Amino acid sequence: MEDLNIEYQWLFYLNKVGLMQSDMPPQQIKETKRAFVAGLSQSFVLLIEGKLQDENSLDTFNKSIQEFWIKELNS
């Protein structure tokens, strides 16, 4: 399952936010990737702990993520 590979998701993420590794200095790549994997890790922890098990929790989490990106796009 390629889509469960972190490298695949990393490249998908970069494409989604309009970044290219070739345009980034090594330190930016390193720190951006760390932040990306930390976000994945936290989501995984929430899932494992059962905090994202029901539809209401998923909807709340999704809404929070959407609100963050809306604010980011408007800032």
C-alpha positions as a printed NumPy array, in Angstrom:
array([[  0.   ,   0.   ,   0.   ],
       [  1.998,   2.875,  -1.328],
       [ -0.366,   5.486,   0.104],
       [  0.535,   4.337,   3.643],
       [  4.216,   5.07 ,   3.043],
       [  5.453,   8.212,   4.832],
       [  7.636,   9.228,   1.876],
       [  4.63 ,   8.993,  -0.437],
       [  2.531,  11.093,   1.931],
       [  5.39 ,  13.592,   2.346],
       [  5.587,  14.148,  -1.412],
       [  1.784,  14.324,  -1.645],
       [  1.803,  16.954,   1.117],
       [  4.498,  19.028,  -0.586],
       [  2.517,  18.985,  -3.802],
       [ -0.681,  19.929,  -1.971],
       [  0.908,  22.981,  -0.343],
       [  2.831,  23.978,  -3.461],
       [  6.359,  23.239,  -2.244],
       [  9.152,  21.474,  -4.068],
       [ 12.106,  19.924,  -2.275],
       [ 14.371,  21.118,  -5.083],
       [ 13.484,  24.731,  -4.19 ],
       [ 14.098,  24.294,  -0.464],
       [ 17.429,  24.482,   1.378],
       [ 18.352,  21.275,   3.254],
       [ 17.524,  22.696,   6.696],
       [ 14.044,  23.769,   5.53 ],
       [ 13.406,  20.299,   4.108],
       [ 14.534,  18.712,   7.377],
       [ 12.415,  20.934,   9.643],
       [  9.353,  20.887,   7.379],
       [  9.482,  17.104,   7.171],
       [  9.861,  16.826,  10.94 ],
       [  6.788,  19.008,  11.44 ],
       [  4.866,  16.965,   8.86 ],
       [  5.736,  13.635,  10.498],
       [  5.008,  15.057,  13.957],
       [  1.519,  15.989,  12.744],
       [  1.018,  12.51 ,  11.336],
       [  2.251,  11.021,  14.59 ],
       [ -0.14 ,  13.065,  16.692],
       [ -3.073,  12.084,  14.477],
       [ -2.013,   8.452,  14.808],
       [ -1.878,   8.774,  18.608],
       [ -5.4  ,  10.234,  18.665],
       [ -6.609,   7.339,  16.522],
       [ -4.896,   4.708,  18.694],
       [ -6.261,   6.281,  21.893],
       [ -9.751,   6.017,  20.447],
       [-10.341,   9.746,  20.287],
       [-11.165,   9.615,  16.571],
       [-13.415,   6.567,  16.652],
       [-16.832,   8.101,  16.163],
       [-18.185,  10.287,  13.4  ],
       [-18.64 ,  13.294,  15.685],
       [-14.977,  13.222,  16.742],
       [-13.817,  12.914,  13.15 ],
       [-16.084,  15.779,  12.097],
       [-14.823,  17.971,  14.948],
       [-11.18 ,  17.207,  14.117],
       [-11.76 ,  17.786,  10.407],
       [-13.53 ,  21.091,  11.082],
       [-10.647,  22.23 ,  13.279],
       [ -8.157,  21.409,  10.523],
       [-10.25 ,  23.228,   7.913],
       [-10.577,  26.306,  10.142],
       [ -6.814,  26.389,  10.604],
       [ -6.168,  26.368,   6.855],
       [ -8.825,  28.977,   6.181],
       [ -7.163,  31.297,   8.707],
       [ -3.749,  30.563,   7.192],
       [ -4.951,  31.348,   3.691],
       [ -6.482,  34.616,   4.863],
       [ -3.481,  35.816,   6.877]])
